Amino acid sequence: MKLKRVLSAVLTLMLVLSTLCNIHVFAANVSYPTASSSQYIEFKAQENINVYQDTACKTRGTSNPSKKYDAYIAKNDVCYIYKIASSYVEVNYPTSSGRRTGYIKRSALFDKTTPEEYIASAKTSVTVKYADGSSSISKGDKVWCIDPKKEYDGYKAVIYEAKSAKRAYKIGYVTLNNLEKIKKEILTTSDTEIAKRIEDFMSDSRWKMKTNWANRKPYLSPYNCSQCMAYAADFAKYVYDADSPKGGTKYTNINDIKVGDTIHVWRTAGGYGHWMVCIAKSGNSITVIHGNWTGGKACKSTFTISGNMIGTGSRFMEGYHFN
């Protein structure tokens, strides 16, 4: 088993769901987490890895203590990453004479891919393979997906928060099945700034809960609409800079709903359309914000999806992805 192949095999995440969790995850193209001797990333070597004295990885040996010899990390050694650079990784590893620090080629651990960063909105279990023990992801924890397009032996690799003394992160692996569960319950936005915009939108005095949307036109959107559609139009403009609540990628399968989507339903009891925005999803339960709902106000509501229905009396018509 090649560590390079294992580590380039990655998650879009992190979480192994043992129970239904209310998870939205904000994904971004970012760099790997900043590591140091006081905030290191722990990993368990899956093969022997040559260690070098210099960052060019030309001279075998260690940098601390400075010594030239055929230094290497042995398979199953528990190592600490102090720095991830463009061509090398600074590591600390165990030897029979105590721990040593040196450099390894970045290619021994990471392919030349850009990781994705996710933020969990609920706690869930994580089963870790090829590492010591298991752990959990808590609300607000960050996870870095090393390469979401690759997998190895049915697992994908992630860097996740695992604070303990000087350890800040660990590298672990989750199953593809759990990854697929996660994909259905996460928000994969273009960057973490989108996540902040969603929060800002909900706290803005124009769109916060209980504001009146009975006959209101959009504040921001140029789209000609009113009431609930105006609320969704402003959301699309504020968060994604889209001119319409229909400005994203259209889909008609209710199972494709993701956090951050605008949603169009048909109210079967009243015979009219209604617009809403999904802000959380867990299994068949979704939480939305929408204008002109109870008493004409902006409201936050949680509904159960059953067949093609969202809650009681709202038949799903279409949704729009913006990321």
N, C-alpha and C positions, 0 to 999 in steps of 0.2 A: 504493500500500500504506500503510495507516495503522498507525503504531506502536502506537497504543492497541489496535487490533484484534489486532495481532500479539502484543503483550505479554499481552493478556487471554486469548490462546489458550494453553493451557498443558498442561504435562506432568502427569502425576503423577510426573513425574520427569524424570529426568536422564540416565540412563545409556543409551548405545546399545550394545547387546551385540554385540560382534564375535565373542566366544567365549562358551561357557556359563559363567556365573559363579554362584557361590553367594551370592545376594543376598537379604538380608531388609532391608526398608526400613520404618522406623517413621514413620508419618505422624501429624501433629497439626495442629489448627487453631491457628495461631500468628500473630504479627505478622511483618512482613518483617525481615530481618536488620538489626542495628544497624550503620549506616555512619557514616563520618567522613572527614575529610581525610586521615587516616592509615590508614584502613581502608575504602576506597571500593568501590563497585560500578561496574564498567565496562560501558558499552553503546554500541552503534553506532546513531546516529539513522537512522530509516527515512524521515523527512520533516523539513521545517523546523519548528522549535518556538519559539514566542515566549518570550523571557526577560524577567523582571521584577526590579525593585530590591527589592520588598517581599514579605513572605510572604503578603500578601493577594492578590498578583498583580494589582495595579491599575495600577502605574506601570512602563512599559517601561524597561529599562536593566539595569545590573549592580550588585551589592552590593559587589563587590571586583574592581577599584576602583569606588567609588561614582560612577555616571555615568548620567544620563538620556539614552536614545536608543532607537532601534528595534532593540534587541538581539534576536538570534535564533540558535538552533543550526541549522546547515545540515545537510541530508541527508548521511549518511555520516560526519559528525563523530564521533570517538571521545570520549565524554563520561564523566565520573565523577560518580556519585551520592554526595553527602555525608550526605544525610538524607532519609528518607521520612516525611512527616507526613500528617495526615489530609486536608489540602487542598492541600498543596504538596510539591514535591521540590526540595531544594537541589542544584544541579549545578555542575560545573566543566567548561568546554568550550573548544575552541581557537578563536582568532581570528587575523587577520593580524598583530595587535599582541601576540600572546601569549595565554595562557590566562586566562579570566575566570570569575568565580563569580557566580551569580544564582539566581533561583527560577523554576520552571516549575509550571504547574498539574498537580496529581497526575493529573488525568484525561487528560493528554497521554501518560501512560505506563501508568497502572494504573486499571482499573475499580474500583468499590467492592466488591471481593471480599476474602474472607479467604483468605490463602494457606495451603498445607499444607506442613509441614516433613517431610523424609525424611532418614534416615541410612543410607548404604550400608554393607553388611557385606562387600563385596568390590570389587576394582577392575574397572572396565570402561571401554570406549571411549565417547566422546561426540562425535558429529558436530555441529558448530555451524554453523548457517546464519544469515545476516544478522549475522555478527560476524567478527572477524578470526581466521582459523585454526581449529584444533580443539583439544580438550583431553581430559582424562580425569577420571573420578571415582574417587577412591581410597577404600579402606576407612575408614569413620568420617567421610567427607565429608558435609556437609549440603547439601541441595537444597531450594529453595522453589518449589513449584508455584503459579503466580500465579492461575490459574483452571482447574482440571482438567476443567471441563465444556465448554470452548470450544477450537476449533482454527481455524487459518488456513493455507490453501494446503497442507494435509497435514502441518503442523508444529504443535508446541505449545512454549510458551516456559517457560523455567526460569531461576531465579537459582541459580548453583552456585559452590562454593568454587573459586577460581583464584588462589591466593596468589602474588604476585610483587611484591617491594618494598612499596609502599603499597597496592597493589591486593589486596583480599581476596576479591572475588566478580566474576563476570561474568554477563551475561544471554545465553543461547544458546537454540537451538531443536532439538528432536528430532522425528523422524518419528513418525507415528501407528503404523506397523508396529512400530517399536522400543518405543513406549509399550505396545502390546499384549503384547509379549514380557515387558516388565518387570512388567506387571500380574499375570502368571501366576507371577511369582517374587518377589513382595514381600509384606511384612507391612504391611497398612494398619490400624493400630490406632487407637483413639480419641485417644490422645495419647502423647507420648514417655515418659511415666511408665510406661505399660504395658510398654514395652521394658525398662525398668529392673526392673520386677517379675519379668519372665521370667528375667532374669539372676540376680536375688536368689533366686528360687525354686530355680534349679539349684545355687546355692552354699549354700543353707540345709542345715544338718546333717540335717534331717528327710528331705530329698528329694534330696540330692546322690547322685552315682553311687556304686554299690556298697552303698547302704543296703539292708537286708533288707525285702522287701515280700511274702514268701511267704504270710503269713497276716495281714497288717496291715490294720487298719481305717483310715479317714481320720483325719488329725490335726485338720483344720479343717472339712471338708465335713459337713453334716448328712445327706448322702445315704447310705442304707443299702447299703453295698457293701464289698468287700475286694479285696486284692491289686492287680492292674494297674488295675482300675476305680477303686479307692480312690486310687491315685496320680494318675490323670487327674482325679478329682473334687477332690482337693486343689489341683491345678494350676488348675482352673477357679475355685475359690473364692479362692485366693491372688492370682491374676493379674487375674481379672475380677469377683470377688465374686459369682460364680454358684454356686448351691447344688448343681448337678449337672453332670457332664461332658456331659450332654445339654441343658444350659441355654442353648445358643446356637441359631443358625439351622441347621436340619438340611438336608443335601444328600446325594444318592446318586450323584453323578457324580464318579468318582475324579479327573478333571482339574480339579475345583474346589478341591482341597486347597490351603490356604495356610498359611504359617507362623503359629503360634499356635492352630491348630485342634486339637481333640480328635478322635481317629479310632478307629472301631470296626472290627475285622477278624474274620474267621472262620478259625481255624487248621484247614486242611483235613486235615492229617496227624493231628492229635490230636482233632479234632471239638469244639472249644471256642472261645469268644470271647476276644478280647484287645483291650485299650485302649492307645493310645499318644498322644503329643502331637508334632506337627510343629514343629521349631525351625529348619529350614532347607530350602530347596528350590532345585534347579537343574536345569532341564530335566526329565528323567524320574527324577531322583535326589532322594530326600528323606532328611533326618536327623531322627530322632525320639528322644524320651526316654520311657521306660516302666518301670513297676514289675513285679516278679515275672517277669523275663525269664531271663537266664542265671543259674542257681543261685539263682533266687528274688530276685535283686538288682535294684535300679534301674540301668538301663543306657542308654547312648547308642548308637544303631545307625544305620547308613546303608543304605538299601534302594533297589533299582531298581524303578520302576513299569513293569509290562508288562501291557497289557490291563487287567483288573480286579484284578490281583494286585500286592501290595506285597511285594517280595522273594520268597522261595520258601515257598510254603505258607500265605500270608496273603491271603485274599480280602477285598477292600474291601467293607464293608457300608454304612457311613454315616460322615459327618463333621459337625462342628458349628463354624460361624463364631461368634466372640464379638465382632466389631468391625464 
